[in-house]
Amino acid sequence: MLSPEKLARINELASKKKTIGLSMEEAKEQSALRKEYLDAFRSTMKDTIENVTVIDPEGNDVTPEKVKEAKKGKYPN
């Protein structure tokens, strides 16, 4: 995940954008920080989903095949 300083800067720029607006440099910085944040979020979400096993009420593994294939690629036997 992003550092607390970067998250604080994202919030600072968002607040400034709503009140007085951003300069071109600040807008570019905001865009880059947002991209970095989304990349980190997506990576974390992907790792979480790849480590999930879905079990139905009868105890059967009903994990989607796409997730099973991703696990095999990540953790080959």
BALOBA-1460 file (C-alpha; in Angstrom, 3 decimals):
// residues 77
<rec num="1" residu="m" x="0.000" y="0.000" z="0.000"/>
<rec num="2" residu="l" x="0.990" y="3.637" z="-0.259"/>
<rec num="3" residu="s" x="2.849" y="5.412" z="2.488"/>
<rec num="4" residu="p" x="0.856" y="7.577" z="4.912"/>
<rec num="5" residu="e" x="2.639" y="10.642" z="3.510"/>
<rec num="6" residu="k" x="1.447" y="9.908" z="-0.030"/>
<rec num="7" residu="l" x="-2.104" y="9.252" z="1.145"/>
<rec num="8" residu="a" x="-2.058" y="12.543" z="3.047"/>
<rec num="9" residu="r" x="-0.801" y="14.327" z="-0.085"/>
<rec num="10" residu="i" x="-3.602" y="12.779" z="-2.188"/>
<rec num="11" residu="n" x="-6.164" y="14.067" z="0.322"/>
<rec num="12" residu="e" x="-4.492" y="17.466" z="0.497"/>
<rec num="13" residu="l" x="-4.582" y="17.855" z="-3.289"/>
<rec num="14" residu="a" x="-8.216" y="16.693" z="-3.458"/>
<rec num="15" residu="s" x="-9.209" y="19.249" z="-0.838"/>
<rec num="16" residu="k" x="-7.281" y="22.017" z="-2.578"/>
<rec num="17" residu="k" x="-8.868" y="21.115" z="-5.918"/>
<rec num="18" residu="k" x="-12.335" y="21.571" z="-4.391"/>
<rec num="19" residu="t" x="-11.521" y="24.937" z="-2.828"/>
<rec num="20" residu="i" x="-9.065" y="26.980" z="-4.890"/>
<rec num="21" residu="g" x="-8.058" y="24.688" z="-7.724"/>
<rec num="22" residu="l" x="-4.746" y="23.104" z="-8.696"/>
<rec num="23" residu="s" x="-1.818" y="24.336" z="-10.738"/>
<rec num="24" residu="m" x="-0.728" y="22.255" z="-13.740"/>
<rec num="25" residu="e" x="2.119" y="20.717" z="-11.711"/>
<rec num="26" residu="e" x="-0.212" y="19.819" z="-8.862"/>
<rec num="27" residu="a" x="-2.735" y="18.295" z="-11.266"/>
<rec num="28" residu="k" x="0.019" y="16.127" z="-12.769"/>
<rec num="29" residu="e" x="1.178" y="15.126" z="-9.293"/>
<rec num="30" residu="q" x="-2.399" y="14.266" z="-8.304"/>
<rec num="31" residu="s" x="-2.839" y="12.142" z="-11.413"/>
<rec num="32" residu="a" x="0.418" y="10.261" z="-10.787"/>
<rec num="33" residu="l" x="-0.462" y="9.661" z="-7.122"/>
<rec num="34" residu="r" x="-3.928" y="8.414" z="-8.052"/>
<rec num="35" residu="k" x="-2.431" y="6.000" z="-10.586"/>
<rec num="36" residu="e" x="0.057" y="4.716" z="-8.016"/>
<rec num="37" residu="y" x="-2.750" y="4.294" z="-5.459"/>
<rec num="38" residu="l" x="-4.982" y="2.393" z="-7.899"/>
<rec num="39" residu="d" x="-2.112" y="0.125" z="-8.989"/>
<rec num="40" residu="a" x="-1.379" y="-0.754" z="-5.358"/>
<rec num="41" residu="f" x="-5.083" y="-1.326" z="-4.624"/>
<rec num="42" residu="r" x="-5.544" y="-3.568" z="-7.649"/>
<rec num="43" residu="s" x="-2.454" y="-5.598" z="-6.773"/>
<rec num="44" residu="t" x="-3.664" y="-6.141" z="-3.215"/>
<rec num="45" residu="m" x="-7.171" y="-7.051" z="-4.396"/>
<rec num="46" residu="k" x="-5.787" y="-9.530" z="-6.958"/>
<rec num="47" residu="d" x="-3.631" y="-11.213" z="-4.302"/>
<rec num="48" residu="t" x="-6.629" y="-11.452" z="-1.972"/>
<rec num="49" residu="i" x="-8.894" y="-12.980" z="-4.604"/>
<rec num="50" residu="e" x="-6.236" y="-15.477" z="-5.681"/>
<rec num="51" residu="n" x="-6.011" y="-16.746" z="-2.103"/>
<rec num="52" residu="v" x="-9.752" y="-17.354" z="-1.658"/>
<rec num="53" residu="t" x="-11.371" y="-20.780" z="-1.722"/>
<rec num="54" residu="v" x="-15.159" y="-20.858" z="-2.026"/>
<rec num="55" residu="i" x="-16.954" y="-23.714" z="-0.254"/>
<rec num="56" residu="d" x="-20.709" y="-24.299" z="-0.697"/>
<rec num="57" residu="p" x="-22.992" y="-25.370" z="2.204"/>
<rec num="58" residu="e" x="-22.422" y="-29.059" z="1.370"/>
<rec num="59" residu="g" x="-18.655" y="-28.668" z="1.706"/>
<rec num="60" residu="n" x="-17.821" y="-28.744" z="-2.015"/>
<rec num="61" residu="d" x="-15.106" y="-26.536" z="-3.451"/>
<rec num="62" residu="v" x="-16.912" y="-24.208" z="-5.875"/>
<rec num="63" residu="t" x="-14.048" y="-21.804" z="-6.459"/>
<rec num="64" residu="p" x="-14.291" y="-20.382" z="-9.992"/>
<rec num="65" residu="e" x="-11.935" y="-22.046" z="-12.487"/>
<rec num="66" residu="k" x="-10.310" y="-18.714" z="-13.322"/>
<rec num="67" residu="v" x="-9.248" y="-18.313" z="-9.687"/>
<rec num="68" residu="k" x="-8.000" y="-21.909" z="-9.522"/>
<rec num="69" residu="e" x="-5.887" y="-21.344" z="-12.648"/>
<rec num="70" residu="a" x="-4.437" y="-18.157" z="-11.176"/>
<rec num="71" residu="k" x="-3.489" y="-20.095" z="-8.022"/>
<rec num="72" residu="k" x="-1.780" y="-22.803" z="-10.086"/>
<rec num="73" residu="g" x="0.252" y="-20.191" z="-11.932"/>
<rec num="74" residu="k" x="1.247" y="-18.518" z="-8.688"/>
<rec num="75" residu="y" x="1.874" y="-21.672" z="-6.660"/>
<rec num="76" residu="p" x="2.896" y="-24.458" z="-9.038"/>
<rec num="77" residu="n" x="2.915" y="-27.973" z="-7.549"/>
